Amino acid sequence: MFEIATFAVLAALALAVYRALSGPTVFDRVLAANFIGTGAILLLALVGFITGRPEFLDIGILYALLNIIGTLAVLKFWRYGDLSHSGEEEG
């Protein structure tokens, strides 16, 4: 059962890679990259269940935190052009 789920996640990852490469806007590419990270977390969890190694879930949680921070950093850079911007509107 977990093997079928693994192949389904791999198929979804392949579609996300296609979307990341051919996305018409940068936001489509960021969303696809975020989904690739989420799919990698799912793949880590599935491999952990298949092999009987629960420590893969800890690696998945760490990767999820890095995925969120990376996505927010890319979007902040795209909006302000600088990562050190305070985020407050200048008026």
C-alpha positions, 0 to 999 in steps of 0.5 A: 500500500505504501509503495503505491502511495510512493509512486503516486507522490513521485508522479505528482512531483514529476508534474510539479517539476514540469510546472516549475519549469514551464510556469508562466509567472514567477508565482506559479514557479514559487508555488510549484517549488513549494509543492516540490518541497511538500512532496519531498516531505511526503516521500521522506515519510513514506520511505520511513514507513516502508523501511521502518525507520521513524527518524525520517519523520524528524528529517521531514519536519526539519525540511518543512520548516526550511521549506516555509522559510525559503518560500517566505524569503523568495516572496519577500525578495520578489516584493521588496528586492531586498531581504533586509527590508523591514516590511513596513510601508514607506509613506 
